Amino acid sequence: MAYKVEKVNPYNPDQPKKEQVKRMFDSIAPKYDKLNGTLSLGIDDYWRNDALKELRKYPHKQLLDIATGTGDFAILAQKILQPEKITAVDISEGMMNVGKEKVKAKGLQDIITFEVQDCANLTFADNSFDAVTIAFGVRNFEDIDKSFQEILRVLKAGGLFLFIELTTPQETPMKQLYATYTKYVMPVLSGIFSTEQRAYNYLPESIAAFPQGREMMLILKKNGFTNIRLRRYTLGIVTLYIAEKPID
């Protein structure tokens, strides 16, 4: 089945998405955590917790957290899973600088380390990680296919790829409530925090253009993953995708 990923860029449609995403997140990094919790009404803590519990059933000594941002998913993974090592990567140094301070405050520097990495061109060796996680970052990828192929490459055989992503609700009344919230409420909240307005206009636009549900499962299958499944949260606002690297 053919699919097309519509490109939505934060600023300029004619410039590489990766550079624009880096610029956007560097600019909002100091206020990102506070605003993100407000925009999700605090429900994002539940989504992240429930998603990570899936990893308990699988090997998880060595984790790679891609698009780690300010490190919240990596820190929560350490708390829930107690892995030996978490490598947290992102293209935004501004976001990771915030994450490094949080990790340092918790005394987790020996377990969680940060690196600037492009998910479409990872520098790690083949078969390096038991699992790869991403929280709300896949829709910002420049090239989903290339990034998924890199994730498959660095995963060990039988390893788990787990990511959660914002999605567009399809059922009434959540569909209508979501549309109202993103059109009217979200801009007001981002304005209160004096955040760059374009960054939070980009958010609903990128969600709407992003492959969802069965289409995303087909993309994962096309790129070599197996045993693919999903779970929807909060009537479809967020979707958890789980896939495995085949055992040769």
C-alpha positions, 0 to 999 in steps of 0.5 A, spaced: 500 500 500 502 506 498 502 512 502 504 519 502 507 523 508 505 530 508 511 535 510 509 540 515 515 545 517 515 550 523 517 556 518 519 555 511 516 550 507 522 550 502 527 549 507 529 543 511 525 541 516 530 538 521 533 545 521 527 548 523 525 543 528 531 544 531 531 552 531 523 551 534 525 547 540 531 551 541 527 557 542 522 554 546 526 550 551 526 554 557 519 554 557 517 547 554 516 543 560 511 548 564 507 549 557 507 542 555 504 540 562 499 545 561 497 544 554 496 537 555 492 538 562 497 534 566 494 527 562 501 526 559 504 523 565 499 518 565 500 516 557 508 516 558 507 512 565 502 507 561 507 506 555 513 505 559 510 499 563 510 495 556 517 495 556 517 491 563 516 484 559 522 485 554 529 486 555 531 493 557 538 494 560 540 498 554 535 504 552 535 509 547 531 515 547 530 519 541 527 526 540 528 526 548 527 533 548 528 535 556 529 528 558 522 527 561 521 520 558 528 518 559 528 520 567 521 516 567 524 510 564 529 510 569 524 510 575 520 505 572 525 500 568 531 501 572 535 500 566 543 500 566 544 505 561 539 510 557 542 514 551 538 520 550 539 523 543 536 529 540 538 535 535 536 540 539 542 542 544 537 547 548 532 542 550 537 537 552 541 542 556 535 543 560 534 535 561 542 535 563 540 539 569 534 535 571 538 529 570 544 532 574 539 534 580 537 527 580 544 524 581 542 520 574 548 522 570 552 515 570 545 512 567 542 517 563 547 521 558 545 526 552 548 526 545 546 530 539 544 525 534 540 525 527 535 520 528 536 519 520 543 518 521 545 515 528 552 513 529 551 507 534 553 500 532 548 495 529 545 491 535 546 496 540 540 497 544 535 492 547 529 498 546 528 504 543 523 509 545 520 516 543 515 520 546 511 525 541 517 526 537 516 522 530 512 527 527 518 532 527 522 527 523 524 529 516 524 522 513 520 517 517 522 511 513 530 513 513 529 514 521 525 507 522 530 504 518 536 506 523 532 505 529 531 497 526 539 497 525 541 499 532 536 495 535 538 488 538 534 482 534 527 481 538 528 488 541 522 493 542 521 500 538 515 503 542 513 510 541 507 515 543 504 520 538 499 525 538 493 523 534 487 526 531 481 523 534 475 520 530 469 519 534 464 524 537 464 528 541 472 528 542 473 530 535 469 536 536 472 538 542 479 537 540 478 541 534 475 547 538 481 546 543 487 546 538 484 552 534 482 557 540 484 554 547 492 552 545 493 559 542 491 563 548 495 558 553 501 559 549 500 566 548 500 567 556 506 563 557 509 568 551 512 562 547 513 563 540 506 563 537 508 559 530 511 553 535 504 552 537 501 553 531 505 548 528 503 543 533 496 541 530 498 542 523 503 537 524 498 532 528 493 533 522 498 531 517 502 525 520 500 518 518 496 515 524 493 508 526 493 503 520 497 507 516 503 508 521 503 500 522 504 499 515 510 504 515 513 500 520 511 494 517 514 496 510 521 498 514 522 491 517 518 491 523 514 485 526 509 484 531 506 491 530 500 493 535 497 500 537 493 502 543 489 509 543 489 513 549 484 519 551 479 517 546 484 517 540 488 524 542 494 519 543 496 513 540 502 508 543 505 504 537 509 498 539 513 494 534 519 489 534 525 487 530 525 480 527 529 475 530 533 472 524 
